[in-house]
């Protein structure tokens, strides 16, 4: 039996365009996330399982302090359902959301050991980065009971491209439009194979980078946007442990480097007809 073979390759040498604004950008959400080290608490046993606790000292006070810092930009506060659970059991999970207006975006979110900034269709890099750095400065300013020790930083983009897997072959779509060639040897199940068209799909690839020191992750999967079948495309730049910048000014530099990479990934993969569609030319 032949082995299943998969490859990620560039199929042509089309010139890669410079990053630019797109009329019909496929963005669903842009997310920045910062996590920092929690203070360990003695694990406890409950019904035969071990529950690990992590404290962000003075977190309940920090919530009010953070709101005072950010309320000019994010005046609406929402307590998420997870707030019914004690904070020491919800480490690195967001508990409170602060909105720019009722039901509006962007938002910033906090929880024990975690800060995020999220934007949707109004996203522009300069504005988004400014909100991220303001939120980081606010968190560092109020986190006085114990210093912040960041352990993870992430820049994450979620895009969606309309696609119905029941009507079209996703492998062919990726090859023609996103310059990704994934091949599966049909002789694996040739006698039982009803169609060369997959009934489901998930593709994940990750590469280590040297600048910034991080992992770049690209994922494609089938999902929905606005209740319409779509290809959901995630691009993630993630640094962990010793590669995480520790000071706001270093995070600022990391953001610029990370954003340059995400732009390169996006405009490299979408070059050609798909990008013309995003530009409103097709």
ZADREN-909798 format. One line per field, with one value per residue (C-alpha): residue in three letters; x, y, z. Coordinates in steps of 0.25 Angstrom, whole numbers. Last residue first. Layout:
ZADREN-909798
rest = [ALA, ...]
u = [X, ...]
v = [Y, ...]
w = [Z, ...]
This chain:
ZADREN-909798
rest = [UNK, UNK, UNK, UNK, UNK, UNK, UNK, UNK, UNK, UNK, UNK, UNK, UNK, UNK, UNK, UNK, UNK, UNK, UNK, UNK, UNK, UNK, UNK, UNK, UNK, UNK, UNK, UNK, UNK, UNK, UNK, UNK, UNK, UNK, UNK, UNK, UNK, UNK, UNK, UNK, UNK, UNK, UNK, UNK, UNK, UNK, UNK, UNK, UNK, UNK, UNK, UNK, UNK, UNK, UNK, UNK, UNK, UNK, UNK, UNK, UNK, UNK, UNK, UNK, UNK, UNK, UNK, UNK, UNK, UNK, UNK, UNK, UNK, UNK, UNK, UNK, UNK, UNK, UNK, UNK, UNK, UNK, UNK, UNK, UNK, UNK, UNK, UNK, UNK, UNK, UNK, UNK, UNK, UNK, UNK, UNK, UNK, UNK, UNK, UNK, UNK, UNK, UNK, UNK, UNK, UNK, UNK, UNK, UNK, UNK, UNK, UNK, UNK, UNK, UNK, UNK, UNK, UNK, UNK, UNK, UNK, UNK, UNK, UNK, UNK, UNK, UNK, UNK, UNK, UNK, UNK, UNK, UNK, UNK, UNK, UNK, UNK, UNK, UNK, UNK, UNK, UNK, UNK, UNK, UNK, UNK, UNK, UNK, UNK, UNK, UNK, UNK, UNK, UNK, UNK, UNK, UNK, UNK, UNK, UNK, UNK, UNK, UNK, UNK, UNK, UNK, UNK, UNK, UNK, UNK, UNK, UNK, UNK, UNK, UNK, UNK, UNK, UNK, UNK, UNK, UNK, UNK, UNK, UNK, UNK, UNK, UNK, UNK, UNK, UNK, UNK, UNK, UNK, UNK, UNK, UNK, UNK, UNK, UNK, UNK, UNK, UNK, UNK, UNK, UNK, UNK, UNK, UNK, UNK, UNK, UNK, UNK, UNK, UNK, UNK, UNK, UNK, UNK, UNK, UNK, UNK, UNK, UNK, UNK, UNK, UNK, UNK, UNK, UNK, UNK, UNK, UNK, UNK, UNK, UNK, UNK, UNK, UNK, UNK, UNK, UNK, UNK, UNK, UNK, UNK, UNK, UNK, UNK, UNK, UNK, UNK, UNK, UNK, UNK, UNK, UNK, UNK, UNK, UNK, UNK, UNK, UNK, UNK, UNK, UNK, UNK, UNK, UNK, UNK, UNK, UNK, UNK, UNK, UNK, UNK, UNK, UNK, UNK, UNK, UNK, UNK, UNK]
u = [-52, -45, -50, -37, -41, -44, -31, -25, -32, -27, -13, -5, -13, -2, 9, 0, -4, 9, 16, 6, 7, 22, 22, 12, 21, 33, 25, 18, 32, 37, 25, 27, 41, 36, 26, 36, 37, 38, 35, 46, 49, 35, 26, 25, 13, 11, -3, -10, -23, -31, -46, -51, -65, -80, -89, -96, -89, -76, -76, -66, -56, -41, -28, -17, -4, 5, 18, 26, 34, 47, 44, 52, 58, 45, 40, 30, 16, 7, -8, -18, -33, -43, -55, -63, -51, -53, -46, -60, -66, -53, -56, -47, -36, -34, -19, -19, -24, -10, -13, -7, -7, -2, -3, -2, -14, -24, -21, -15, -24, -37, -32, -30, -44, -51, -64, -79, -80, -68, -75, -66, -66, -53, -51, -39, -35, -22, -14, -3, 2, 10, 13, 21, 20, 26, 18, 22, 14, 6, 8, 0, -7, 3, 7, -7, -10, 3, -1, -15, -9, 1, -11, -19, -8, -5, -20, -20, -7, -12, -26, -37, -52, -56, -52, -44, -39, -29, -25, -20, -17, -11, -24, -34, -35, -42, -40, -51, -51, -63, -77, -89, -90, -78, -63, -64, -58, -59, -57, -54, -43, -36, -21, -24, -39, -39, -32, -43, -54, -65, -77, -68, -68, -81, -74, -75, -77, -72, -75, -66, -54, -46, -49, -51, -37, -29, -41, -46, -32, -33, -46, -42, -28, -36, -42, -28, -21, -10, -12, -14, -12, -19, -17, -29, -24, -35, -41, -54, -46, -31, -24, -12, -4, -4, 5, 6, 2, 12, 8, -1, -2, -12, -14, -26, -30, -44, -52, -43, -46, -43, -52, -46, -32, -22, -7, 4, 14, 11, 19, 23, 18, 28, 19, 14, 18, 19, 13, 13, 5, 7, -1, 8, 5, 0]
v = [163, 176, 178, 177, 164, 159, 163, 156, 143, 144, 146, 147, 141, 132, 142, 154, 147, 141, 154, 162, 152, 153, 168, 168, 159, 169, 181, 174, 169, 183, 188, 176, 180, 194, 188, 179, 164, 160, 145, 136, 130, 124, 125, 133, 132, 137, 132, 131, 125, 122, 118, 112, 116, 110, 122, 124, 138, 131, 116, 105, 96, 97, 104, 106, 114, 115, 124, 120, 130, 137, 150, 149, 134, 127, 113, 107, 102, 95, 91, 86, 82, 76, 69, 61, 61, 61, 50, 43, 29, 23, 9, 2, 13, 13, 16, 17, 31, 36, 49, 62, 76, 87, 101, 113, 120, 121, 109, 99, 103, 102, 88, 83, 88, 81, 88, 87, 79, 87, 100, 112, 126, 131, 134, 140, 139, 147, 144, 151, 144, 146, 136, 135, 149, 152, 163, 169, 166, 176, 186, 181, 195, 201, 188, 186, 200, 200, 187, 193, 205, 196, 188, 200, 207, 193, 193, 207, 205, 192, 195, 187, 192, 178, 171, 175, 168, 172, 162, 161, 149, 144, 144, 150, 162, 166, 177, 180, 187, 186, 189, 182, 194, 203, 202, 190, 184, 169, 162, 148, 144, 130, 129, 124, 121, 113, 124, 133, 126, 121, 130, 140, 129, 135, 148, 161, 172, 186, 197, 210, 204, 216, 226, 214, 209, 213, 213, 199, 194, 198, 192, 179, 180, 180, 166, 161, 165, 154, 147, 133, 119, 107, 92, 83, 68, 58, 47, 54, 67, 67, 81, 87, 96, 110, 115, 130, 132, 135, 144, 143, 153, 152, 160, 157, 161, 156, 151, 157, 154, 168, 173, 187, 183, 192, 189, 180, 180, 170, 156, 154, 141, 130, 118, 106, 109, 96, 90, 75, 63, 48, 36, 24, 14, 0]
w = [-40, -37, -23, -17, -10, -23, -29, -17, -21, -35, -33, -20, -8, -2, -3, 2, 14, 18, 16, 24, 35, 35, 35, 47, 55, 53, 57, 69, 74, 74, 83, 92, 94, 98, 107, 114, 115, 101, 100, 94, 108, 109, 97, 84, 75, 61, 56, 43, 43, 30, 31, 18, 17, 17, 19, 33, 34, 33, 33, 35, 27, 32, 28, 38, 37, 49, 50, 62, 70, 71, 63, 55, 56, 52, 55, 45, 47, 37, 39, 29, 33, 22, 21, 10, 2, -14, -21, -20, -17, -12, -7, -18, -18, -3, -2, -17, -16, -12, -5, -10, -4, -13, -7, -16, -10, -22, -31, -22, -10, -19, -25, -11, -7, -18, -20, -18, -5, 0, -1, -1, 3, 9, 23, 31, 45, 49, 62, 68, 80, 93, 103, 117, 121, 135, 141, 154, 167, 175, 164, 152, 150, 141, 134, 130, 125, 117, 110, 107, 101, 93, 87, 84, 76, 69, 65, 60, 52, 46, 42, 46, 44, 40, 53, 65, 78, 89, 99, 113, 121, 135, 142, 132, 123, 110, 100, 90, 76, 73, 77, 84, 93, 90, 90, 98, 111, 113, 126, 129, 119, 122, 126, 140, 142, 155, 163, 157, 164, 154, 152, 145, 133, 129, 124, 131, 121, 122, 112, 113, 104, 99, 110, 120, 118, 131, 140, 134, 138, 152, 154, 148, 156, 169, 166, 161, 174, 172, 159, 165, 159, 164, 159, 162, 163, 160, 169, 173, 177, 180, 182, 176, 185, 179, 168, 165, 150, 139, 128, 116, 105, 93, 81, 72, 58, 54, 42, 31, 17, 12, 1, -2, 2, 8, 4, 6, -5, -16, -17, -31, -37, -37, -38, -30, -16, -8, 4, 2, 7, 4, 9, 7, -4, 0]
